[in-house]
C-alpha cells in the first residue's frame, strides 16, 4: 500500500521546487475559473431580480385629474379579475409624499414646483403566471373611463431572461476555452517537473517501483495547482463583489435599496473548486510518464 503522506510530501516538494512555473499554471487556472464564476455571479443576481419580479408582478393604473368619480366603477373592474391579488388607491398627495420619502435629495426640486406633478393611481399586485391575461386586461383598462395610463411591461423581463441565458452560456464557453489552456499549461508544468526530477524517476524505474508510485506525486502536483487556482479565483471574486457592494452602498443608495445582491452559493463555489482540481488532474494525466521513462 503506497502511503498518501508520501504523495503529498513529494507533490508539495515538486510544486515548491518549480515556483515560477507552478504560479503561472495556478494563475491560468484561476483566470479560467474567475471568468466562469464572474458570469455566474452576474447571472445569479439578474435571475434573482427576474424571479422576484415574477413573484411580485405589479400593474399601475394612473387616473386623469378629477376622475375620482369614476373610482367605484373602476374598482369593480379591478375586483372582477381573479389574478388581481390586491389593489390599493394612492392619491396625488400620497404619491407626492412617497416620492419625497424615497428620494429626499430631490425634495427641493419638488418644492420649487407650484403644482403637484403626480397623479392619483391604483397599484395592483398580480398573481404570477397570468401574463397574457394581464396584457389583455391592460388593454381593457386603457379604454375605461377615468384611466389616463396603464403601466405593465413584460417585454423587458423576456429580454432579461434571454440576456441571462446568453451570459451564462457565454461564461461557460469562455471558461471551457480558458480551462483547456490551463490543462495544456499544467501538462507542460508536469513535463518540466519530470525533467527536473529525471534522475530520481530513473532510479525508481530501475529499482522496479510501480508506475503509480512514480506518477502519484505528479498527480498530487496537478491537484495542488488546481486547488490553488480554485481558491485564488474565489478570493478574486469575493474581493470584486465586496468592492462593488461597498461602492453601490456608499454612492448609490437608491440603487442599493432596489438591488438584492448576493455572493455565489456554496454549491457554485464547490463547483469552481472541483473545476480547478479537474484542470490540474487532467493536465497531469495527459502527460505520458512511460514515454518520459524511455
C-alpha positions in Angstrom: 0.0 0.0 0.0 1.5 3.3 -1.1 1.2 6.0 1.7 -0.7 9.1 0.9 1.7 11.1 3.0 4.5 10.3 0.6 2.4 11.6 -2.4 1.5 14.8 -0.5 5.1 15.4 0.7 6.6 14.8 -2.7 3.8 16.8 -4.5 4.5 19.8 -2.3 8.2 19.4 -2.9 7.7 19.4 -6.7 5.5 22.5 -6.6 7.9 24.3 -4.3 10.9 23.5 -6.5 9.2 24.9 -9.6 7.6 28.0 -8.0 7.5 30.3 -11.1 6.0 27.8 -13.5 3.7 26.5 -10.8 2.5 30.0 -10.1 1.9 30.5 -13.8 -0.2 27.4 -14.0 -2.2 28.3 -10.9 -2.8 31.8 -12.3 -4.1 30.4 -15.6 -6.5 28.0 -13.8 -7.6 30.9 -11.5 -8.2 33.1 -14.6 -10.4 30.5 -16.2 -12.4 29.8 -13.1 -12.6 33.6 -12.3 -14.3 34.4 -15.6 -16.7 31.4 -15.2 -17.5 32.4 -11.7 -17.9 36.1 -12.7 -20.5 35.3 -15.3 -22.3 33.0 -12.8 -22.2 35.8 -10.2 -23.8 38.3 -12.7 -26.4 35.8 -14.0 -27.4 34.6 -10.5 -28.1 38.1 -9.3 -30.0 39.0 -12.5 -32.0 35.8 -12.2 -32.8 36.8 -8.6 -34.2 40.1 -9.9 -36.3 38.3 -12.5 -37.7 35.8 -10.1 -38.5 38.5 -7.5 -40.4 40.4 -10.2 -42.3 37.3 -11.3 -43.4 36.7 -7.8 -44.4 40.3 -7.2 -45.9 41.4 -10.6 -47.5 44.8 -10.4 -49.6 47.0 -12.6 -50.1 50.7 -12.1 -53.2 52.4 -13.3 -52.9 56.2 -13.5 -56.1 58.3 -13.3 -57.0 61.5 -15.0 -57.2 64.6 -12.9 -60.7 64.9 -11.5 -61.5 61.2 -12.2 -62.3 60.4 -8.6 -66.0 60.0 -9.5 -65.1 57.0 -11.7 -63.4 55.1 -8.9 -66.4 53.0 -7.9 -66.8 51.6 -11.5 -63.0 51.1 -11.8 -62.7 49.2 -8.6 -65.5 46.9 -9.7 -63.5 46.2 -12.8 -60.3 45.6 -10.8 -62.0 43.2 -8.4 -63.5 41.2 -11.3 -60.2 39.6 -12.2 -59.1 36.6 -10.2 -55.4 37.1 -10.9 -55.5 40.5 -9.2 -54.3 39.6 -5.8 -55.0 43.0 -4.3 -55.1 46.7 -5.3 -54.7 49.9 -3.4 -55.6 53.5 -4.2 -53.0 56.2 -3.9 -54.0 59.9 -4.1 -51.8 62.5 -5.8 -50.8 63.9 -2.4 -49.8 60.5 -1.1 -47.7 59.9 -4.3 -46.0 63.3 -3.6 -45.1 62.4 0.0 -44.0 58.9 -1.0 -41.6 60.4 -3.6 -40.2 62.8 -1.1 -39.6 59.9 1.4 -37.9 57.7 -1.3 -35.9 60.5 -2.9 -35.1 63.1 -0.2 -32.3 64.6 -2.3 -34.9 65.7 -4.9 -37.2 67.3 -2.4 -36.0 70.8 -3.2 -36.8 70.3 -6.9 -40.4 69.3 -6.0 -40.7 72.2 -3.6 -39.8 74.6 -6.4 -42.8 73.5 -8.4 -46.1 75.1 -7.6 -48.3 72.2 -8.8 -48.3 68.6 -7.8 -46.8 66.7 -10.8 -48.2 63.4 -9.6 -51.5 61.7 -10.4 -53.8 59.6 -8.4 -53.3 55.9 -9.2 -54.1 52.3 -8.4 -51.3 49.8 -7.7 -52.3 46.2 -8.5 -50.4 43.1 -7.2 -50.9 40.3 -9.7 -50.5 36.5 -9.3 -47.6 35.1 -11.4 -48.3 33.0 -14.4 -51.1 35.2 -15.9 -49.0 37.5 -18.2 -51.2 37.0 -21.3 -54.4 37.7 -19.3 -52.8 40.7 -17.7 -51.8 42.2 -21.0 -55.4 41.8 -22.3 -56.7 43.3 -19.0 -54.3 46.2 -19.6 -55.8 46.9 -23.0 -59.3 46.9 -21.4 -58.3 49.2 -18.6 -56.8 51.8 -21.0 -60.4 52.1 -22.5 -62.0 52.5 -19.1 -63.4 56.0 -18.2 -61.1 58.0 -15.9 -57.9 56.0 -16.8 -55.0 58.0 -18.2 -52.3 55.3 -18.5 -51.6 51.7 -17.5 -48.1 50.6 -16.9 -47.4 46.9 -17.3 -44.5 45.8 -19.4 -43.2 42.3 -19.5 -41.1 42.7 -22.7 -38.1 43.7 -20.6 -38.5 40.6 -18.5 -38.3 38.4 -21.6 -35.2 40.3 -22.8 -33.6 39.9 -19.3 -34.3 36.2 -19.4 -32.6 35.9 -22.8 -29.7 38.0 -21.7 -29.2 35.9 -18.6 -29.3 32.7 -20.7 -26.7 34.2 -23.1 -24.4 35.4 -20.4 -24.5 32.0 -18.6 -23.5 30.0 -21.7 -21.0 32.6 -22.8 -19.3 32.3 -19.4 -19.3 28.5 -19.7 -17.9 28.6 -23.2 -15.2 31.1 -22.1 -14.4 29.0 -19.0 -14.1 25.8 -21.1 -11.8 27.6 -23.5 -9.5 29.0 -20.8 -9.7 25.8 -18.9 -8.4 23.9 -21.9 -5.5 26.3 -22.0 -5.0 25.7 -18.3 -4.9 21.9 -18.8 -2.3 22.3 -21.5 -0.2 24.5 -19.3 -0.4 22.1 -16.4 0.7 19.3 -18.7 3.8 21.3 -19.6 4.4 22.1 -15.9 4.4 18.4 -15.2 6.8 17.8 -18.1 9.2 20.4 -16.7 8.9 18.8 -13.2 9.8 15.4 -14.6 12.8 16.8 -16.4 14.0 18.5 -13.1 13.5 15.2 -11.2 14.6 12.9 -14.1 17.4 11.2 -12.1 15.0 10.4 -9.2 12.4 9.0 -11.7 15.0 6.8 -13.5 16.2 5.4 -10.2 12.7 4.5 -9.2 12.1 2.8 -12.6 15.4 0.8 -12.2 14.5 -0.5 -8.7 11.2 -1.7 -10.0 8.9 0.9 -8.3 5.3 0.5 -9.5 4.1 3.2 -12.0 1.5 4.6 -9.6 4.3 5.2 -7.1 6.2 7.3 -9.6 3.1 9.1 -11.1 1.4 9.8 -7.7 3.4 12.9 -6.6 2.9 14.5 -10.0 -0.8 13.8 -9.8 -0.8 15.5 -6.4 1.1 18.4 -8.1 -1.7 18.9 -10.5 -4.3 18.6 -7.8 -2.5 21.2 -5.7 -2.2 23.6 -8.6 -5.9 23.1 -9.3 -6.8 23.7 -5.6 -4.7 26.8 -5.6 -6.3 28.1 -8.8 -9.8 27.5 -7.5 -9.1 29.2 -4.1 -7.5 32.2 -5.9 -10.4 32.6 -8.2 -12.9 32.6 -5.3 -10.8 35.2 -3.4 -10.7 37.4 -6.5 -14.5 37.1 -7.0 -15.1 37.8 -3.3 -12.9 40.9 -3.4 -14.6 42.3 -6.5 -18.0 41.5 -5.1 -17.4 43.2 -1.8 -15.8 46.2 -3.5 -18.8 46.6 -5.8 -21.2 46.3 -2.9 -19.3 48.9 -0.9 -19.3 51.3 -3.8 -23.0 50.9 -4.6 -24.0 51.2 -0.9 -21.9 54.3 -0.4 -22.6 56.2 -3.6 -25.9 54.8 -5.0 -28.2 54.3 -2.0 -31.4 54.3 -4.1 -29.9 51.6 -6.4 -28.8 49.6 -3.3 -32.4 49.7 -1.9 -33.6 48.3 -5.2 -31.0 45.6 -5.6 -30.7 42.4 -3.5 -27.2 41.4 -4.3 -25.8 38.1 -3.1 -22.5 36.2 -3.5 -22.2 32.8 -5.2 -23.9 30.0 -3.3 -21.9 27.2 -1.7 -22.6 24.6 -4.4 -21.3 27.0 -7.1 -18.1 27.7 -5.1 -17.6 23.9 -4.7 -18.1 23.6 -8.4 -15.3 26.1 -9.0 -13.0 24.2 -6.7 -13.9 21.0 -8.4 -13.2 22.6 -11.8 -9.8 23.7 -10.6 -9.0 20.1 -9.4 -10.2 18.7 -12.7 -7.9 21.1 -14.7 -4.9 20.2 -12.6 -5.6 16.5 -12.5 -6.4 16.3 -16.3 -3.2 18.1 -17.1 -1.2 15.6 -15.0 -2.9 12.6 -16.5 -2.3 13.8 -20.1 1.4 13.6 -19.6 2.9 10.2 -20.6 5.3 9.0 -18.0 6.1 5.9 -19.9 7.4 7.9 -22.8 9.5 10.0 -20.5 11.0 6.9 -18.9 12.0 5.6 -22.3 
